[in-house]
Amino acid sequence: MTRHTTRTMLVGAATVALALSGCASESEGTDFSGAKLRWVVSSAPGGGFDTTTRQLEPFFAEALGTTTTVENMEGGGYAIGAQTMLTNGADCTSVVTHGVPHLMFSYMTQSVDYDLDSFAPVGGISIEPGVIRVRNDAPWQDIQAFVDDAKARPGAIKISVSDLQSNNYIALLQMERDLGIDLNIIGYDGGGPSRTALVSGEVDATHAGVFNSLAIADDTRVIAVSQPENKWPDVTDDAPPINEALGVELPANASNYVVFASAECRDNNPERYQMLVDALKTSVENEGYLSTLADLGEESKVAYLTPDEVEELATQSQSDIEQLLEANPNAFGG
């Protein structure tokens, strides 16, 4: 049997979040004059959510006409950050960076007191296509060698993911199923720790995002891209699409990074909610922001989505996960 472990302790997210966070101060009026925005990141420092948020934050604050404070609230299978925002978000002075499908996993695989209807999408920021990275000194020169070794040594290859409730984990489950391999998949509490584990030698490979794994690019190399085509050759070592390299038909894999407010914010403070929506679109299109990403080689990760588009994507993701859970209720429990 495949040994799937996790470093994440799934806790009662609502209880923990209430203990960690205070009540947001109420502000008068419908604009953000005099109000300070709390921008919660639902993962540890150094992960993809964190990096993307901090890159965008100054431009979002400028567009909104206020100041912002970025706070990392990792843990609880990505539930603590979501619950923290909801606890403080009724007046629209708190938002959270989360992901599709990460948010869906946080309420579909554990007991929390929220669901998709608790959130109001502000908009999508970027896309993180999945890749498989190994260290530079790894014995596998390509994905075929990696798969051949996995078949020869069932359960021996340790591969990390940011969490067992992630698109990266889905990709590896699909590889196991369709390629007939057995991997030792290890989930961590966020992308930063997951990728650090590869560099330190704690694991042999990682399934991560194209852009959120660039911090370890000097010490690692990409051997496959989990997309129909590689649109990012300069930052993926010109690695082949996994289906092209193996002659298979694995589903495309990626995560979308999204900013959410609370449904209470949208329903009770529609003017403020619309300001958040408008400010996010303005900041994602800001030339200074795009120039910053271009300097980092990350400009092609930008994938703005309207609130309606996020809602449609999230609903479809929820349906996909429901099907997987119907087939195996413990699919994402380790």
C-alpha positions as CSV (number, residue, x, y, z in Angstrom):
1,M,0.0,0.0,0.0
2,T,1.1,3.5,-0.7
3,R,2.4,5.3,2.4
4,H,0.9,8.8,2.4
5,T,1.8,10.8,5.4
6,T,1.3,14.4,6.5
7,R,2.9,17.0,8.7
8,T,-0.5,18.8,9.0
9,M,-2.6,18.3,12.1
10,L,-6.2,18.9,11.2
11,V,-7.7,20.8,14.0
12,G,-10.9,22.5,14.8
13,A,-10.2,25.5,12.7
14,A,-12.9,27.6,14.0
15,T,-11.9,27.2,17.7
16,V,-8.2,27.8,17.0
17,A,-8.8,30.8,14.7
18,L,-11.0,32.5,17.3
19,A,-8.3,32.0,19.9
20,L,-5.6,33.4,17.6
21,S,-7.5,36.4,16.3
22,G,-9.3,39.4,17.8
23,C,-12.3,41.2,16.5
24,A,-11.7,43.6,13.6
25,S,-12.5,47.2,14.5
26,E,-15.6,48.6,12.9
27,S,-15.2,51.5,10.5
28,E,-17.7,54.1,9.6
29,G,-18.7,54.8,6.0
30,T,-18.6,52.8,2.8
31,D,-15.0,53.6,1.7
32,F,-11.7,52.6,3.3
33,S,-10.7,56.0,4.6
34,G,-9.2,55.5,8.0
35,A,-9.6,51.7,7.7
36,K,-6.7,49.3,7.7
37,L,-7.1,46.1,5.6
38,R,-6.0,42.8,7.2
39,W,-4.8,40.5,4.4
40,V,-4.6,37.0,5.7
41,V,-2.4,34.4,3.9
42,S,-3.6,30.8,4.5
43,S,-0.1,29.3,4.4
44,A,3.3,29.6,6.0
45,P,5.8,32.3,5.0
46,G,7.7,31.5,1.9
47,G,4.9,29.5,0.2
48,G,3.2,30.4,-3.0
49,F,0.2,32.1,-1.4
50,D,2.6,34.2,0.7
51,T,4.9,35.2,-2.1
52,T,2.1,36.1,-4.5
53,T,0.3,38.2,-1.8
54,R,3.4,40.2,-0.8
55,Q,4.2,40.9,-4.5
56,L,0.8,42.3,-5.1
57,E,0.1,44.0,-1.7
58,P,1.6,47.5,-2.3
59,F,-0.3,47.9,-5.6
60,F,-3.6,46.6,-4.1
61,A,-3.2,49.0,-1.1
62,E,-2.5,51.9,-3.5
63,A,-5.6,51.1,-5.6
64,L,-7.8,50.7,-2.5
65,G,-6.4,53.9,-0.9
66,T,-5.6,52.4,2.4
67,T,-2.9,50.5,4.3
68,T,-2.7,46.8,4.6
69,T,-1.2,44.3,7.0
70,V,-0.3,40.8,5.6
71,E,-0.6,38.0,8.2
72,N,0.3,34.3,7.8
73,M,-2.3,32.0,9.4
74,E,-1.2,28.6,8.3
75,G,-2.3,25.2,9.6
76,G,-5.5,23.2,10.0
77,G,-5.4,22.0,6.4
78,Y,-5.6,25.6,5.2
79,A,-8.7,26.2,7.3
80,I,-7.3,28.5,10.0
81,G,-6.6,31.3,7.5
82,A,-10.0,31.0,6.0
83,Q,-11.8,31.0,9.3
84,T,-9.7,33.9,10.6
85,M,-10.8,36.0,7.7
86,L,-14.5,35.1,8.1
87,T,-14.3,35.9,11.9
88,N,-13.1,39.4,11.1
89,G,-14.5,40.0,7.6
90,A,-18.1,41.2,7.9
91,D,-17.1,44.9,7.4
92,C,-14.8,44.1,4.4
93,T,-11.6,45.0,6.3
94,S,-10.3,41.5,6.1
95,V,-9.6,39.3,3.0
96,V,-7.7,36.1,2.5
97,T,-5.5,34.7,-0.2
98,H,-6.5,31.1,-0.8
99,G,-6.5,28.7,-3.7
100,V,-8.8,26.6,-5.8
101,P,-8.9,23.7,-5.0
102,H,-7.2,24.4,-1.6
103,L,-10.3,26.2,-0.2
104,M,-12.6,23.4,-1.3
105,F,-10.4,20.8,0.5
106,S,-10.4,22.8,3.7
107,Y,-14.1,22.3,4.2
108,M,-14.7,19.1,2.3
109,T,-12.2,16.9,4.1
110,Q,-12.6,18.1,7.7
111,S,-15.1,19.5,10.1
112,V,-15.3,23.3,10.0
113,D,-18.2,25.7,10.2
114,Y,-18.1,27.2,6.7
115,D,-18.5,26.2,3.1
116,L,-18.2,27.8,-0.3
117,D,-21.3,29.9,0.3
118,S,-19.5,31.6,3.2
119,F,-17.1,33.3,0.8
120,A,-17.4,36.1,-1.8
121,P,-14.6,36.0,-4.5
122,V,-12.8,39.3,-4.9
123,G,-10.9,37.9,-8.0
124,G,-8.3,35.5,-9.2
125,I,-4.6,36.6,-9.2
126,S,-2.5,33.9,-10.8
127,I,-2.2,30.3,-11.9
128,E,0.4,27.8,-10.7
129,P,0.8,25.0,-13.2
130,G,2.1,21.8,-11.6
131,V,5.7,20.5,-12.1
132,I,7.8,17.7,-10.8
133,R,11.2,18.9,-9.4
134,V,14.2,16.9,-8.3
135,R,17.6,17.9,-7.0
136,N,20.3,18.6,-9.5
137,D,22.2,15.4,-8.3
138,A,19.1,13.2,-8.6
139,P,19.7,9.9,-10.6
140,W,16.7,10.5,-12.9
141,Q,17.5,12.5,-16.0
142,D,13.9,12.5,-17.2
143,I,10.4,11.6,-16.1
144,Q,10.5,8.2,-17.8
145,A,13.5,7.2,-15.7
146,F,11.6,8.5,-12.6
147,V,8.5,6.4,-13.5
148,D,10.6,3.3,-14.3
149,D,12.4,3.6,-10.9
150,A,9.0,4.0,-9.1
151,K,7.8,0.8,-10.7
152,A,10.9,-1.1,-9.8
153,R,11.0,0.2,-6.1
154,P,7.3,0.6,-4.9
155,G,7.0,3.1,-2.1
156,A,10.7,4.0,-2.1
157,I,10.7,7.4,-3.8
158,K,9.7,10.1,-1.3
159,I,7.9,13.0,-2.9
160,S,6.6,16.1,-1.1
161,V,3.5,18.2,-1.6
162,S,2.4,21.4,0.2
163,D,-0.5,19.5,1.8
164,L,-2.5,16.3,1.2
165,Q,-5.4,18.6,0.4
166,S,-3.9,20.2,-2.7
167,N,-3.9,20.0,-6.5
168,N,-0.4,18.7,-6.3
169,Y,-1.5,15.7,-4.3
170,I,-4.3,15.1,-6.8
171,A,-1.7,15.0,-9.6
172,L,0.3,12.3,-7.8
173,L,-2.7,10.2,-7.0
174,Q,-3.6,10.3,-10.7
175,M,0.0,9.3,-11.6
176,E,-0.2,6.4,-9.2
177,R,-3.5,5.3,-10.6
178,D,-2.8,5.7,-14.3
179,L,0.9,4.8,-14.4
180,G,0.7,1.8,-12.0
181,I,3.3,3.3,-9.6
182,D,3.6,3.5,-5.8
183,L,5.0,6.7,-4.4
184,N,5.7,7.7,-0.8
185,I,3.8,11.0,-0.8
186,I,4.6,13.3,2.1
187,G,2.4,16.3,2.9
188,Y,3.7,19.4,4.6
189,D,2.1,22.4,6.1
190,G,2.6,24.7,3.2
191,G,4.7,25.0,0.0
192,G,7.8,26.5,1.7
193,P,8.4,23.6,4.0
194,S,7.6,21.1,1.2
195,R,10.2,22.6,-1.1
196,T,12.8,23.0,1.6
197,A,12.5,19.3,2.3
198,L,13.6,18.6,-1.3
199,V,16.7,20.8,-1.1
200,S,17.7,19.4,2.3
201,G,17.4,15.8,1.0
202,E,14.5,14.9,3.3
203,V,12.6,13.9,0.2
204,D,13.6,12.9,-3.3
205,A,11.2,15.0,-5.4
206,T,8.4,17.5,-5.1
207,H,5.3,18.3,-7.0
208,A,4.9,22.0,-6.9
209,G,3.9,25.1,-8.9
210,V,6.0,26.5,-11.8
211,F,6.4,29.8,-10.1
212,N,6.2,29.1,-6.4
213,S,9.1,26.7,-6.7
214,L,11.5,29.2,-8.4
215,A,13.1,29.9,-5.1
216,I,14.7,26.5,-5.2
217,A,15.5,26.5,-9.0
218,D,19.3,26.8,-8.5
219,D,19.4,23.6,-6.5
220,T,16.8,21.6,-8.5
221,R,15.5,20.9,-12.0
222,V,12.1,20.2,-13.5
223,I,11.6,16.8,-15.2
224,A,8.0,17.2,-16.2
225,V,5.2,19.8,-16.5
226,S,1.7,18.7,-15.6
227,Q,0.1,20.6,-18.5
228,P,-0.8,19.9,-22.1
229,E,2.1,22.1,-23.2
230,N,5.0,23.8,-21.6
231,K,4.3,27.5,-21.9
232,W,7.1,28.3,-19.4
233,P,10.2,26.8,-20.9
234,D,12.6,29.4,-19.5
235,V,11.7,28.7,-15.9
236,T,11.1,24.9,-16.2
237,D,14.4,23.8,-17.7
238,D,12.4,23.3,-21.0
239,A,11.0,20.1,-19.4
240,P,8.4,18.2,-21.5
241,P,4.7,17.9,-20.7
242,I,4.3,14.7,-18.8
243,N,1.7,13.3,-21.3
244,E,4.0,13.9,-24.2
245,A,7.0,12.4,-22.5
246,L,5.2,9.2,-21.3
247,G,2.5,8.8,-24.0
248,V,-0.3,8.9,-21.5
249,E,-3.4,11.1,-20.9
250,L,-3.1,12.4,-17.3
251,P,-5.4,15.4,-16.5
252,A,-3.8,18.9,-16.6
253,N,-2.9,20.1,-13.1
254,A,-2.7,23.6,-11.6
255,S,-4.0,25.8,-8.8
256,N,-5.5,29.2,-9.0
257,Y,-4.6,31.8,-6.4
258,V,-7.6,33.8,-5.4
259,V,-8.6,36.6,-3.0
260,F,-11.8,36.0,-1.0
261,A,-13.8,38.3,1.2
262,S,-16.7,37.0,3.3
263,A,-20.2,36.6,2.0
264,E,-21.3,39.0,4.8
265,C,-19.0,41.6,3.4
266,R,-20.6,41.3,-0.1
267,D,-24.2,41.1,1.2
268,N,-24.0,43.8,4.0
269,N,-21.4,46.2,2.5
270,P,-21.8,46.0,-1.3
271,E,-20.1,49.3,-1.9
272,R,-17.0,48.2,0.0
273,Y,-17.0,44.8,-1.6
274,Q,-17.1,46.4,-5.1
275,M,-14.2,48.6,-4.1
276,L,-12.2,45.5,-3.2
277,V,-13.1,43.9,-6.6
278,D,-12.2,47.0,-8.5
279,A,-8.9,47.5,-6.6
280,L,-7.8,43.9,-7.2
281,K,-8.4,44.1,-10.9
282,T,-6.6,47.5,-11.1
283,S,-3.6,46.2,-9.1
284,V,-3.2,43.0,-11.1
285,E,-3.1,45.1,-14.3
286,N,-0.8,47.7,-12.8
287,E,2.3,48.2,-15.0
288,G,4.6,48.4,-11.9
289,Y,3.3,45.0,-10.6
290,L,3.7,43.4,-14.0
291,S,7.2,44.9,-14.4
292,T,8.2,43.5,-10.9
293,L,7.0,40.0,-12.0
294,A,8.9,40.4,-15.4
295,D,12.1,41.1,-13.5
296,L,11.6,37.8,-11.7
297,G,10.6,35.8,-14.8
298,E,7.1,35.3,-13.3
299,E,4.9,37.6,-15.5
300,S,3.3,34.6,-17.2
301,K,1.7,33.4,-14.0
302,V,-0.8,36.3,-14.0
303,A,-4.3,35.0,-14.6
304,Y,-6.9,37.5,-13.5
305,L,-10.4,36.0,-13.0
306,T,-13.6,38.0,-12.2
307,P,-15.6,37.0,-9.2
308,D,-18.1,35.2,-11.4
309,E,-15.3,33.2,-13.1
310,V,-13.8,32.3,-9.7
311,E,-17.3,31.2,-8.5
312,E,-17.6,28.9,-11.6
313,L,-14.1,27.5,-11.2
314,A,-14.7,26.8,-7.4
315,T,-18.0,25.2,-8.0
316,Q,-16.5,22.9,-10.6
317,S,-13.6,22.1,-8.3
318,Q,-16.0,21.2,-5.5
319,S,-17.8,18.8,-7.9
320,D,-14.6,17.1,-9.0
321,I,-13.5,16.6,-5.3
322,E,-17.0,15.2,-4.5
323,Q,-16.5,12.6,-7.2
324,L,-13.1,11.5,-5.8
325,L,-14.5,11.3,-2.3
326,E,-17.4,9.3,-3.4
327,A,-15.0,6.7,-4.9
328,N,-12.8,6.8,-1.8
329,P,-13.9,8.7,1.3
330,N,-10.4,8.5,2.7
331,A,-8.6,9.7,-0.5
332,F,-7.3,12.8,1.0
333,G,-6.9,11.7,4.6
334,G,-3.4,10.2,4.3
